């Protein structure tokens, strides 16, 4: 196979991968799109003019999608200014403007996970019970394993025997080791054992579960600080990520949890589960705007592979559908295409 043919196939594979991920976002955000965007597009189509009544209805739709009151008020002010400045009279012209403003909010953050190049990456998972924390850990372990990374799990939620058992079940399902002690053990001691076990196994990633009880801020911070001190002493600079798991279906309650944990737990990123099960996916925007904490992973279904890295472009495009590849990756009418293809054919004949 010639160089050009290999390049062409690699690009086509890349396009297919991107389209598959885009489809997951479109399918996972269908409830939000049907509710939020459907209502907004209906308003834009039937509005004869852009007046105060129009702004009030648009504001109600945006707030109803859980984008957040403060963010909505700011967006409405910006829209009013833009309408005046550009003398916009057709309401349908506002859709791409709103789409771009949402993209700009999300693009303010780096959504990539912080991986270490030459040492083990330690990721701590925090969040209250019932948000899908254990399931997220299992899916995340599966995701890393699919990338040929060796993963070890630490069962640091020692206050519930069920939490330890559930993590062991996920470990067996995914095919990764789980380091655990008995119920009621010191979580920091579990982390110490897990770090040494993970090193002995030459693990690339250690994912640490923590207790999911509802805490007051002081107890939460004291408990997590002890865990962080042990991790930091054994692996300087760790934890490299502290991911807060939130249930997207809880809307503004998730935002309140993010505020509490953000103030006390040193959260570096958000994992938003059950995004496919809510019509209020605007919570992604509220968290990004009001808390300045990046959403790094989103749950778009129940399958193991449905935990996806959050992609700002695909998120907005799933709400306001656009073509992922507006231009073909390779123009088959291009002279260079013809020249390289002939070169490949010539190479094959000479072999």
N, C-alpha and C positions, 0 to 999 in steps of 0.2 A: 504493500500500500504506500502511495506517495505521500510526501509531506503535506501537500495541499489537501488531499483526501482526509488525512488524519485531522488536520486543522478544521476542516469542514464538519467532520463527524463530532469533534469535540465541541464546536460551537453549537451544533444542533442538539447535542446532549445537554449543554448548558441551558439552551432555550427551553428544552423540555422540562428540566428541573425547575427553572424559574416559573414556567407556566403551571406546573403541578403545585408549587407553593402558593402561587397567586390564586389558584382554584380553591385551595384550602381556606385562604382568607375570605374569598367570596362566599363560599359555602358556610363557613363559620360565622360570618357577620350578616347572614341573610336576615335574621330577625331584626337586627339594628337597622339594616338597609331598608327593609320593608316598612318599618315604623318611622324612623327618623327621616330618611331620605324620601320615602314615599310621601309623607305628609308635606315635606318641604317642597318637593316637585309639584305636588298638587296646588300648593299655595302660589308658587311662581307661575304656574300655567293659568290659573283663574284670576290672578290679580290684574286689574285694569291699570292700576297706577301704584307707585311706591309712596304711600302716605303713612300716617301715624297708625292707622288700623293695621296696615300691612306689617309694620315693624313690631307691633304688639303681638300679632299672631306668630311671626317668625321667632320672636323671643320666647314665646310659650313652647314652641316646638323644640327649640334648642335646649331649654331648661328641662323639658320632659325627657330628653335623651341622656340626661345626667352629665352633660358637659360641665356643669357647675355654674352657679349663679354669677360669681365674680368674673369668670371667663366669658360667660354669655354677655354680660353687661359691657365688658371691654370690646368684644367682637361687634356688638351692636353700635357702639360709638364709632368704631373704625369703619363699619359699613356705611353709616350715615355720612361720615366725612368723605368717603370715596364716592358715594352717589352724588354729593354736591360738587365735589371737585371735577368729576368726569361727566357730570350732567347726565347721569344714567336715568332713563325713563322706563326702559323695558326690564321688568323684574327677572326675566330669565337670564339676563346678563350677570346676575348676582351669584349664580351657582358656581362658576369657575373661580370667582373672586373669593367666595367662602371656602371653597376647596383649598385654594392656595394659602389662605390664612390658617386653616387647620394644619396643613403640612408644615407651615413655618413654626407653629407652636411645638410640634413633635420633633422637628429637626434641631431644636435647641439642645438635644441630649445625645450622648453617645450610648447606643443601645447594645454594644458588643460586650460579651462576657469577658472578664479580665483573666485571661489565661497566662500562666507562667511558662516561659520557654524552657528553662533548664532545671526546674524543680517541680515538686508536686503542687498542684493547685488545690487549695482548701476552700470549700464553699459551705457556708452556714445557712441553713434554711430556718426562717422564723415565721410565726403566724399563729393565730388562734385555732382552736379545734374546730373541725367541720368545714374548713375552706378548701380541703383537698391537698393538704401538705404532704402526706405520705405518698399519695398517688403521684404528685408532682415529682417527688424524689425518685420514685421508680421510673417514671417516664424520662426524667433527666438522665438517669443512669443508663437507660436504654439508648438514649440519643448519643451519649458519649461513647458507648460501646460500639454503636454503628459507625463511629468515626475512628475505630480501632484504638480507643483509649482504654486503659485498664482502670477500673473504678472500684472503690471500696466505700461502703456506707457505714456511718456511725449512728447507732441507736441512742441518741442523747435525750429522747423524751422518756425518761425513766419513771415518770409519775403515773403512767398508764401502761399496764401490762399489755393491753391491746395494741398500743402504739408500737411496742417492741415486736410483737407477733406479726403485725401487719407489715412492718418493714422487712422482717425475715421472709414473709411470703413474697413480697416484691423482689427481694434479693434472689430468691430461688427462681422466680419467673423470668427475671432478666438475665440471671447467670452471673451475679456479682457477690462478693463476700460481704457479710454484715457483721460488724463488731458490736457486741452487746454484753451487758451485764444484767443482773437481776433487777426486777422492779424495785424502785426506791433507792437505787444506787446514786452516787454523786455523778451528775452529768459531766462535770469537768474530768473526773477519773475515766469515764468512758472515752472522752476525747483524747486523753493521754494514751490510753491503750490503742485506740483506733489509729492515731498518727504513727505509732511504732509498728503496728501491724501492717498499715498501708505501705510504710517504707520497706518493710521486710518483703512485701509482695511486689515492690517496685511499681506501685500504683501511680498513675498520672493525675488522678483526681480523687479527692476524699470529699464526700458529701455528708455533712453533719446535720442530723435532725435535732430539734430542740423542743422543749415542753410547749404545748399549745394551750396552756391554761390562760384564762383571763387574769391579768395581773394589774396591780396598781403600778405606777411608773417606777417607784423606788425599788420594789421587789423585782420587777422585770429587769431593771438595769443592774442590780446587784448580782442576780443569777447569771445574766449574759456576760457581765464583766468578768466573772470568775472563769467562765468558759473561754472567753476571748484571751484572757491572760495565759491560760494553759496552752492554747493553740499558738499564740504569739511567741511564747517562750520556746516551744518545740520547733516551730516553723516561723522564723523571723519574717515579719511583713504580712503574716496571715492573721485572720482570714482574708482571702483575696476578694471574696464576694460575700455579702450578707444579703440574701434574697428574701424579701417578704412576700409570702403567698397570700393573695386576696381572692375572694369569690366575687366575680364580676356581677353576679345576679343580685348581690346585696346593695349595689348602687352607692348611695351616699354613706352608708355604714362602712363600706370598704374604704372610702376616703377618710373617715374618722380613724379607722384602724391604722391607715397609712400615716396619718398625722402623729398618732401615739407612738408607733414603732419608729417612725422617722426621727422623732425627738429623743428617743431613749436607746435605740438598738443599733445605731450606726448603719442603717439600711443603705445599700449601694444600688439596689435595683428591685423592681417589682416583677413578680410572676402573677399574671392575672388569669385565674382558672375560669372555666365554664363560660367563656366569652360567647360561645356558640349558643348558650342557653338563655341569653338575655336580649331584650330589645333596646337596652340602655348601654351600648358599647361606648358611648361618649365618655364614660368614666375614665377611659384611657387618656383622653384629652384633659380632663379635670385634674388627674393625678400629675400629668406632665407639667401642666401650667401652674397649678396652685402649690404643689409641693416640690417641684424641681427635682423629682426622683424619676429616673428613666424606667419605663416599662421595658424589660429585657426579654421576657418570654410570655407567650399567651397560649392558653388551652383552647383549641378550636374543635374539640371532639373527644370521644371516649377512647379511641385507639391509642396505642403506645406512641405512634408516630405523629399524633395530633398536637403534641407540644411543640410549638414553633418559635424560633427567634422572632422577636417583634420587628417588623419592617414597616417604617413610617409610610413609605411610598405605597406599599401594597395595602396597608390599612386604609388609607384615604382612597386609593383606586378601587378597593372593594366596596366602599360606600358610594363613590362617584365613578362608576366603571369607565376605564379607559383601556386602550390597547397597550399591552405591556411592550410589545415590539412594534412601534409604529413604522419602522423601516426594517427591511429584511437584513439579517446579519450578513448575508453574502448576496450581492446583486449578480444574478446569473447572466445578465446582459453586459456586465462590465468587462472591458478588454482584459483586465488583469485576471479575472475569473477564467476566461477562455484560455489565456496564455498558460496559467498554472495547471489547468485541467489537461491541456495538450502535453505539458511537461510530464505530468503524472502518467499519461498514456504511453509516452515515449519511454519512460523509465520501466514500465511494466513489460513492454516489448523487448527491451534489452536484457531483462533478467532471465 
